[in-house]
């Protein structure tokens, strides 16, 4: 069984050039069975095209285009990639685990697609980080805890 480090994925085709603390990567999977593996850190997978049957903990779950799949650190699983393969945007972040894939809201799906396109074209770091931060916000602030607004309020008051 393979253990994948933070930012590492099977069939990796690209990684964001940004400076965000949590890596965002792209992977393209050919049809067939991907071996059992686990990730050393929690992560989420947004399925952008195709799909796969995930085999985890005795369960089989179909992960289709437009859905987000979450994994806790150390969760062992294997994927049986469907006949059309799969293109995935991998967010190496700690989202609340869900037993079933969750459909991405249209705005989050658009941001995930934009990140994938930027990654395939070689995005500049500022564009990449901006899109990643916006997706982070849409998914509920999975990377950064809420900040104390007092310093920002103080700056706004001083400018007024």
mmCIF file of the C-alpha atoms, coordinates in Angstrom:
data_MODEL
# 
_entry.id   MODEL 
# 
loop_
_atom_site.group_PDB 
_atom_site.id 
_atom_site.type_symbol 
_atom_site.label_atom_id 
_atom_site.label_alt_id 
_atom_site.label_comp_id 
_atom_site.label_asym_id 
_atom_site.label_entity_id 
_atom_site.label_seq_id 
_atom_site.pdbx_PDB_ins_code 
_atom_site.Cartn_x 
_atom_site.Cartn_y 
_atom_site.Cartn_z 
_atom_site.occupancy 
_atom_site.B_iso_or_equiv 
_atom_site.pdbx_formal_charge 
_atom_site.auth_seq_id 
_atom_site.auth_comp_id 
_atom_site.auth_asym_id 
_atom_site.auth_atom_id 
_atom_site.pdbx_PDB_model_num 
ATOM 1   C CA . UNK A 1 1   ? 0.000   0.000  0.000   1.00 0.00 ? 1   UNK A CA 1 
ATOM 2   C CA . UNK A 1 2   ? 1.292   3.431  -0.906  1.00 0.00 ? 2   UNK A CA 1 
ATOM 3   C CA . UNK A 1 3   ? 1.354   6.396  1.519   1.00 0.00 ? 3   UNK A CA 1 
ATOM 4   C CA . UNK A 1 4   ? 1.037   9.769  -0.185  1.00 0.00 ? 4   UNK A CA 1 
ATOM 5   C CA . UNK A 1 5   ? 2.580   12.847 1.445   1.00 0.00 ? 5   UNK A CA 1 
ATOM 6   C CA . UNK A 1 6   ? 0.952   16.280 1.618   1.00 0.00 ? 6   UNK A CA 1 
ATOM 7   C CA . UNK A 1 7   ? 0.523   17.561 -1.932  1.00 0.00 ? 7   UNK A CA 1 
ATOM 8   C CA . UNK A 1 8   ? 1.141   14.164 -3.506  1.00 0.00 ? 8   UNK A CA 1 
ATOM 9   C CA . UNK A 1 9   ? -1.486  12.327 -5.577  1.00 0.00 ? 9   UNK A CA 1 
ATOM 10  C CA . UNK A 1 10  ? -1.615  9.331  -7.875  1.00 0.00 ? 10  UNK A CA 1 
ATOM 11  C CA . UNK A 1 11  ? -1.438  10.298 -11.568 1.00 0.00 ? 11  UNK A CA 1 
ATOM 12  C CA . UNK A 1 12  ? -0.434  13.889 -10.781 1.00 0.00 ? 12  UNK A CA 1 
ATOM 13  C CA . UNK A 1 13  ? -0.371  16.176 -13.834 1.00 0.00 ? 13  UNK A CA 1 
ATOM 14  C CA . UNK A 1 14  ? 0.134   19.546 -12.195 1.00 0.00 ? 14  UNK A CA 1 
ATOM 15  C CA . UNK A 1 15  ? 0.396   21.553 -9.024  1.00 0.00 ? 15  UNK A CA 1 
ATOM 16  C CA . UNK A 1 16  ? -0.474  25.148 -8.377  1.00 0.00 ? 16  UNK A CA 1 
ATOM 17  C CA . UNK A 1 17  ? 2.341   27.664 -8.615  1.00 0.00 ? 17  UNK A CA 1 
ATOM 18  C CA . UNK A 1 18  ? 0.912   29.725 -5.760  1.00 0.00 ? 18  UNK A CA 1 
ATOM 19  C CA . UNK A 1 19  ? 2.160   30.222 -2.265  1.00 0.00 ? 19  UNK A CA 1 
ATOM 20  C CA . UNK A 1 20  ? -0.951  28.996 -0.458  1.00 0.00 ? 20  UNK A CA 1 
ATOM 21  C CA . UNK A 1 21  ? -0.235  26.969 2.672   1.00 0.00 ? 21  UNK A CA 1 
ATOM 22  C CA . UNK A 1 22  ? -2.261  23.994 1.445   1.00 0.00 ? 22  UNK A CA 1 
ATOM 23  C CA . UNK A 1 23  ? -1.330  22.567 -1.963  1.00 0.00 ? 23  UNK A CA 1 
ATOM 24  C CA . UNK A 1 24  ? -3.868  22.315 -4.765  1.00 0.00 ? 24  UNK A CA 1 
ATOM 25  C CA . UNK A 1 25  ? -3.041  19.717 -7.421  1.00 0.00 ? 25  UNK A CA 1 
ATOM 26  C CA . UNK A 1 26  ? -4.511  18.244 -10.593 1.00 0.00 ? 26  UNK A CA 1 
ATOM 27  C CA . UNK A 1 27  ? -4.591  14.554 -11.418 1.00 0.00 ? 27  UNK A CA 1 
ATOM 28  C CA . UNK A 1 28  ? -5.753  12.705 -14.509 1.00 0.00 ? 28  UNK A CA 1 
ATOM 29  C CA . UNK A 1 29  ? -6.590  9.042  -14.055 1.00 0.00 ? 29  UNK A CA 1 
ATOM 30  C CA . UNK A 1 30  ? -6.836  6.447  -16.821 1.00 0.00 ? 30  UNK A CA 1 
ATOM 31  C CA . UNK A 1 31  ? -9.641  3.870  -16.680 1.00 0.00 ? 31  UNK A CA 1 
ATOM 32  C CA . UNK A 1 32  ? -8.917  0.919  -14.423 1.00 0.00 ? 32  UNK A CA 1 
ATOM 33  C CA . UNK A 1 33  ? -8.081  0.157  -10.824 1.00 0.00 ? 33  UNK A CA 1 
ATOM 34  C CA . UNK A 1 34  ? -5.877  2.533  -8.844  1.00 0.00 ? 34  UNK A CA 1 
ATOM 35  C CA . UNK A 1 35  ? -4.103  0.646  -6.043  1.00 0.00 ? 35  UNK A CA 1 
ATOM 36  C CA . UNK A 1 36  ? -5.024  0.948  -2.402  1.00 0.00 ? 36  UNK A CA 1 
ATOM 37  C CA . UNK A 1 37  ? -3.385  4.009  -0.867  1.00 0.00 ? 37  UNK A CA 1 
ATOM 38  C CA . UNK A 1 38  ? -3.702  6.538  1.922   1.00 0.00 ? 38  UNK A CA 1 
ATOM 39  C CA . UNK A 1 39  ? -2.829  10.193 2.337   1.00 0.00 ? 39  UNK A CA 1 
ATOM 40  C CA . UNK A 1 40  ? -0.770  11.386 5.297   1.00 0.00 ? 40  UNK A CA 1 
ATOM 41  C CA . UNK A 1 41  ? -2.900  14.536 5.489   1.00 0.00 ? 41  UNK A CA 1 
ATOM 42  C CA . UNK A 1 42  ? -6.611  15.174 5.003   1.00 0.00 ? 42  UNK A CA 1 
ATOM 43  C CA . UNK A 1 43  ? -7.687  16.205 1.537   1.00 0.00 ? 43  UNK A CA 1 
ATOM 44  C CA . UNK A 1 44  ? -10.677 16.695 -0.731  1.00 0.00 ? 44  UNK A CA 1 
ATOM 45  C CA . UNK A 1 45  ? -11.083 15.676 -4.354  1.00 0.00 ? 45  UNK A CA 1 
ATOM 46  C CA . UNK A 1 46  ? -13.329 17.641 -6.724  1.00 0.00 ? 46  UNK A CA 1 
ATOM 47  C CA . UNK A 1 47  ? -14.233 15.424 -9.681  1.00 0.00 ? 47  UNK A CA 1 
ATOM 48  C CA . UNK A 1 48  ? -14.147 17.691 -12.751 1.00 0.00 ? 48  UNK A CA 1 
ATOM 49  C CA . UNK A 1 49  ? -14.661 15.075 -15.470 1.00 0.00 ? 49  UNK A CA 1 
ATOM 50  C CA . UNK A 1 50  ? -15.362 11.367 -15.585 1.00 0.00 ? 50  UNK A CA 1 
ATOM 51  C CA . UNK A 1 51  ? -15.746 9.493  -12.337 1.00 0.00 ? 51  UNK A CA 1 
ATOM 52  C CA . UNK A 1 52  ? -14.673 6.576  -10.203 1.00 0.00 ? 52  UNK A CA 1 
ATOM 53  C CA . UNK A 1 53  ? -15.941 3.976  -7.798  1.00 0.00 ? 53  UNK A CA 1 
ATOM 54  C CA . UNK A 1 54  ? -14.249 4.464  -4.462  1.00 0.00 ? 54  UNK A CA 1 
ATOM 55  C CA . UNK A 1 55  ? -13.584 1.412  -2.324  1.00 0.00 ? 55  UNK A CA 1 
ATOM 56  C CA . UNK A 1 56  ? -13.087 2.374  1.315   1.00 0.00 ? 56  UNK A CA 1 
ATOM 57  C CA . UNK A 1 57  ? -13.854 0.632  4.591   1.00 0.00 ? 57  UNK A CA 1 
ATOM 58  C CA . UNK A 1 58  ? -15.955 -2.043 2.922   1.00 0.00 ? 58  UNK A CA 1 
ATOM 59  C CA . UNK A 1 59  ? -18.070 0.585  1.124   1.00 0.00 ? 59  UNK A CA 1 
ATOM 60  C CA . UNK A 1 60  ? -18.350 1.276  -2.583  1.00 0.00 ? 60  UNK A CA 1 
ATOM 61  C CA . UNK A 1 61  ? -19.255 4.854  -3.499  1.00 0.00 ? 61  UNK A CA 1 
ATOM 62  C CA . UNK A 1 62  ? -19.628 6.315  -6.988  1.00 0.00 ? 62  UNK A CA 1 
ATOM 63  C CA . UNK A 1 63  ? -17.858 9.686  -7.260  1.00 0.00 ? 63  UNK A CA 1 
ATOM 64  C CA . UNK A 1 64  ? -19.191 11.530 -10.305 1.00 0.00 ? 64  UNK A CA 1 
ATOM 65  C CA . UNK A 1 65  ? -18.390 14.738 -12.173 1.00 0.00 ? 65  UNK A CA 1 
ATOM 66  C CA . UNK A 1 66  ? -19.341 17.771 -10.097 1.00 0.00 ? 66  UNK A CA 1 
ATOM 67  C CA . UNK A 1 67  ? -18.963 16.093 -6.711  1.00 0.00 ? 67  UNK A CA 1 
ATOM 68  C CA . UNK A 1 68  ? -16.517 16.640 -3.850  1.00 0.00 ? 68  UNK A CA 1 
ATOM 69  C CA . UNK A 1 69  ? -15.108 13.659 -1.942  1.00 0.00 ? 69  UNK A CA 1 
ATOM 70  C CA . UNK A 1 70  ? -13.358 14.175 1.404   1.00 0.00 ? 70  UNK A CA 1 
ATOM 71  C CA . UNK A 1 71  ? -10.806 11.985 3.166   1.00 0.00 ? 71  UNK A CA 1 
ATOM 72  C CA . UNK A 1 72  ? -9.365  12.070 6.633   1.00 0.00 ? 72  UNK A CA 1 
ATOM 73  C CA . UNK A 1 73  ? -5.630  11.608 7.087   1.00 0.00 ? 73  UNK A CA 1 
ATOM 74  C CA . UNK A 1 74  ? -4.705  7.926  6.950   1.00 0.00 ? 74  UNK A CA 1 
ATOM 75  C CA . UNK A 1 75  ? -7.989  6.784  5.398   1.00 0.00 ? 75  UNK A CA 1 
ATOM 76  C CA . UNK A 1 76  ? -7.172  3.805  3.176   1.00 0.00 ? 76  UNK A CA 1 
ATOM 77  C CA . UNK A 1 77  ? -8.996  3.568  -0.119  1.00 0.00 ? 77  UNK A CA 1 
ATOM 78  C CA . UNK A 1 78  ? -8.717  2.392  -3.704  1.00 0.00 ? 78  UNK A CA 1 
ATOM 79  C CA . UNK A 1 79  ? -10.404 3.803  -6.792  1.00 0.00 ? 79  UNK A CA 1 
ATOM 80  C CA . UNK A 1 80  ? -11.812 1.973  -9.772  1.00 0.00 ? 80  UNK A CA 1 
ATOM 81  C CA . UNK A 1 81  ? -11.689 4.664  -12.455 1.00 0.00 ? 81  UNK A CA 1 
ATOM 82  C CA . UNK A 1 82  ? -14.614 4.632  -14.879 1.00 0.00 ? 82  UNK A CA 1 
ATOM 83  C CA . UNK A 1 83  ? -14.384 4.086  -18.648 1.00 0.00 ? 83  UNK A CA 1 
ATOM 84  C CA . UNK A 1 84  ? -13.953 7.817  -19.350 1.00 0.00 ? 84  UNK A CA 1 
ATOM 85  C CA . UNK A 1 85  ? -11.123 8.221  -16.850 1.00 0.00 ? 85  UNK A CA 1 
ATOM 86  C CA . UNK A 1 86  ? -11.233 11.038 -14.304 1.00 0.00 ? 86  UNK A CA 1 
ATOM 87  C CA . UNK A 1 87  ? -9.865  14.564 -13.986 1.00 0.00 ? 87  UNK A CA 1 
ATOM 88  C CA . UNK A 1 88  ? -9.620  15.679 -10.362 1.00 0.00 ? 88  UNK A CA 1 
ATOM 89  C CA . UNK A 1 89  ? -8.736  18.874 -8.531  1.00 0.00 ? 89  UNK A CA 1 
ATOM 90  C CA . UNK A 1 90  ? -7.185  17.838 -5.218  1.00 0.00 ? 90  UNK A CA 1 
ATOM 91  C CA . UNK A 1 91  ? -7.396  20.221 -2.288  1.00 0.00 ? 91  UNK A CA 1 
ATOM 92  C CA . UNK A 1 92  ? -4.982  19.220 0.450   1.00 0.00 ? 92  UNK A CA 1 
ATOM 93  C CA . UNK A 1 93  ? -7.061  20.618 3.272   1.00 0.00 ? 93  UNK A CA 1 
ATOM 94  C CA . UNK A 1 94  ? -8.992  19.439 6.286   1.00 0.00 ? 94  UNK A CA 1 
ATOM 95  C CA . UNK A 1 95  ? -12.676 19.576 5.355   1.00 0.00 ? 95  UNK A CA 1 
ATOM 96  C CA . UNK A 1 96  ? -15.287 17.870 7.500   1.00 0.00 ? 96  UNK A CA 1 
ATOM 97  C CA . UNK A 1 97  ? -15.347 14.219 6.445   1.00 0.00 ? 97  UNK A CA 1 
ATOM 98  C CA . UNK A 1 98  ? -18.454 12.986 4.707   1.00 0.00 ? 98  UNK A CA 1 
ATOM 99  C CA . UNK A 1 99  ? -19.323 9.349  4.076   1.00 0.00 ? 99  UNK A CA 1 
ATOM 100 C CA . UNK A 1 100 ? -20.810 10.299 0.717   1.00 0.00 ? 100 UNK A CA 1 
ATOM 101 C CA . UNK A 1 101 ? -19.667 12.677 -2.026  1.00 0.00 ? 101 UNK A CA 1 
ATOM 102 C CA . UNK A 1 102 ? -21.221 16.141 -1.867  1.00 0.00 ? 102 UNK A CA 1 
ATOM 103 C CA . UNK A 1 103 ? -22.421 17.977 -4.972  1.00 0.00 ? 103 UNK A CA 1 
ATOM 104 C CA . UNK A 1 104 ? -20.420 21.164 -5.549  1.00 0.00 ? 104 UNK A CA 1 
ATOM 105 C CA . UNK A 1 105 ? -22.506 24.330 -5.678  1.00 0.00 ? 105 UNK A CA 1 
ATOM 106 C CA . UNK A 1 106 ? -22.377 25.969 -9.140  1.00 0.00 ? 106 UNK A CA 1 
ATOM 107 C CA . UNK A 1 107 ? -20.087 28.798 -7.979  1.00 0.00 ? 107 UNK A CA 1 
ATOM 108 C CA . UNK A 1 108 ? -17.651 26.375 -6.312  1.00 0.00 ? 108 UNK A CA 1 
ATOM 109 C CA . UNK A 1 109 ? -17.747 24.135 -9.395  1.00 0.00 ? 109 UNK A CA 1 
ATOM 110 C CA . UNK A 1 110 ? -16.920 27.129 -11.609 1.00 0.00 ? 110 UNK A CA 1 
ATOM 111 C CA . UNK A 1 111 ? -13.971 28.038 -9.392  1.00 0.00 ? 111 UNK A CA 1 
ATOM 112 C CA . UNK A 1 112 ? -12.703 24.436 -9.387  1.00 0.00 ? 112 UNK A CA 1 
ATOM 113 C CA . UNK A 1 113 ? -12.946 24.344 -13.193 1.00 0.00 ? 113 UNK A CA 1 
ATOM 114 C CA . UNK A 1 114 ? -11.131 27.707 -13.442 1.00 0.00 ? 114 UNK A CA 1 
ATOM 115 C CA . UNK A 1 115 ? -8.343  26.445 -11.167 1.00 0.00 ? 115 UNK A CA 1 
ATOM 116 C CA . UNK A 1 116 ? -7.970  23.336 -13.317 1.00 0.00 ? 116 UNK A CA 1 
ATOM 117 C CA . UNK A 1 117 ? -7.779  25.402 -16.502 1.00 0.00 ? 117 UNK A CA 1 
ATOM 118 C CA . UNK A 1 118 ? -5.218  27.729 -14.939 1.00 0.00 ? 118 UNK A CA 1 
ATOM 119 C CA . UNK A 1 119 ? -3.196  24.737 -13.739 1.00 0.00 ? 119 UNK A CA 1 
ATOM 120 C CA . UNK A 1 120 ? -3.209  23.140 -17.173 1.00 0.00 ? 120 UNK A CA 1 
ATOM 121 C CA . UNK A 1 121 ? -2.100  26.431 -18.768 1.00 0.00 ? 121 UNK A CA 1 
ATOM 122 C CA . UNK A 1 122 ? 0.505   27.317 -16.153 1.00 0.00 ? 122 UNK A CA 1 
ATOM 123 C CA . UNK A 1 123 ? -1.189  30.019 -14.092 1.00 0.00 ? 123 UNK A CA 1 
ATOM 124 C CA . UNK A 1 124 ? 0.704   32.827 -12.463 1.00 0.00 ? 124 UNK A CA 1 
ATOM 125 C CA . UNK A 1 125 ? 0.917   32.527 -8.656  1.00 0.00 ? 125 UNK A CA 1 
ATOM 126 C CA . UNK A 1 126 ? -1.328  35.526 -7.951  1.00 0.00 ? 126 UNK A CA 1 
ATOM 127 C CA . UNK A 1 127 ? -4.156  34.220 -10.144 1.00 0.00 ? 127 UNK A CA 1 
ATOM 128 C CA . UNK A 1 128 ? -3.796  30.745 -8.697  1.00 0.00 ? 128 UNK A CA 1 
ATOM 129 C CA . UNK A 1 129 ? -3.836  31.944 -5.075  1.00 0.00 ? 129 UNK A CA 1 
ATOM 130 C CA . UNK A 1 130 ? -6.808  34.226 -5.747  1.00 0.00 ? 130 UNK A CA 1 
ATOM 131 C CA . UNK A 1 131 ? -8.865  31.397 -7.232  1.00 0.00 ? 131 UNK A CA 1 
ATOM 132 C CA . UNK A 1 132 ? -7.801  28.995 -4.470  1.00 0.00 ? 132 UNK A CA 1 
ATOM 133 C CA . UNK A 1 133 ? -8.755  31.535 -1.776  1.00 0.00 ? 133 UNK A CA 1 
ATOM 134 C CA . UNK A 1 134 ? -12.143 32.138 -3.391  1.00 0.00 ? 134 UNK A CA 1 
ATOM 135 C CA . UNK A 1 135 ? -12.790 28.389 -3.594  1.00 0.00 ? 135 UNK A CA 1 
ATOM 136 C CA . UNK A 1 136 ? -11.711 28.119 0.039   1.00 0.00 ? 136 UNK A CA 1 
ATOM 137 C CA . UNK A 1 137 ? -14.310 30.725 0.939   1.00 0.00 ? 137 UNK A CA 1 
ATOM 138 C CA . UNK A 1 138 ? -17.045 28.984 -1.077  1.00 0.00 ? 138 UNK A CA 1 
ATOM 139 C CA . UNK A 1 139 ? -16.347 25.668 0.621   1.00 0.00 ? 139 UNK A CA 1 
ATOM 140 C CA . UNK A 1 140 ? -16.708 27.233 4.029   1.00 0.00 ? 140 UNK A CA 1 
ATOM 141 C CA . UNK A 1 141 ? -13.283 28.504 4.982   1.00 0.00 ? 141 UNK A CA 1 
ATOM 142 C CA . UNK A 1 142 ? -11.648 25.097 5.198   1.00 0.00 ? 142 UNK A CA 1 
ATOM 143 C CA . UNK A 1 143 ? -8.107  26.362 5.455   1.00 0.00 ? 143 UNK A CA 1 
ATOM 144 C CA . UNK A 1 144 ? -8.002  29.388 7.701   1.00 0.00 ? 144 UNK A CA 1 
ATOM 145 C CA . UNK A 1 145 ? -9.888  30.008 10.935  1.00 0.00 ? 145 UNK A CA 1 
ATOM 146 C CA . UNK A 1 146 ? -11.990 33.173 11.193  1.00 0.00 ? 146 UNK A CA 1 
ATOM 147 C CA . UNK A 1 147 ? -9.886  36.225 11.950  1.00 0.00 ? 147 UNK A CA 1 
ATOM 148 C CA . UNK A 1 148 ? -10.468 38.831 14.581  1.00 0.00 ? 148 UNK A CA 1 
ATOM 149 C CA . UNK A 1 149 ? -11.995 41.820 12.728  1.00 0.00 ? 149 UNK A CA 1 
ATOM 150 C CA . UNK A 1 150 ? -10.698 44.340 15.298  1.00 0.00 ? 150 UNK A CA 1 
ATOM 151 C CA . UNK A 1 151 ? -7.409  45.164 13.475  1.00 0.00 ? 151 UNK A CA 1 
ATOM 152 C CA . UNK A 1 152 ? -9.229  45.698 10.176  1.00 0.00 ? 152 UNK A CA 1 
ATOM 153 C CA . UNK A 1 153 ? -11.868 47.825 11.910  1.00 0.00 ? 153 UNK A CA 1 
ATOM 154 C CA . UNK A 1 154 ? -9.084  49.922 13.456  1.00 0.00 ? 154 UNK A CA 1 
ATOM 155 C CA . UNK A 1 155 ? -7.490  50.545 10.053  1.00 0.00 ? 155 UNK A CA 1 
ATOM 156 C CA . UNK A 1 156 ? -10.856 51.491 8.516   1.00 0.00 ? 156 UNK A CA 1 
ATOM 157 C CA . UNK A 1 157 ? -11.552 53.862 11.408  1.00 0.00 ? 157 UNK A CA 1 
ATOM 158 C CA . UNK A 1 158 ? -8.128  55.468 11.017  1.00 0.00 ? 158 UNK A CA 1 
ATOM 159 C CA . UNK A 1 159 ? -8.708  55.967 7.268   1.00 0.00 ? 159 UNK A CA 1 
ATOM 160 C CA . UNK A 1 160 ? -12.101 57.546 7.931   1.00 0.00 ? 160 UNK A CA 1 
# 
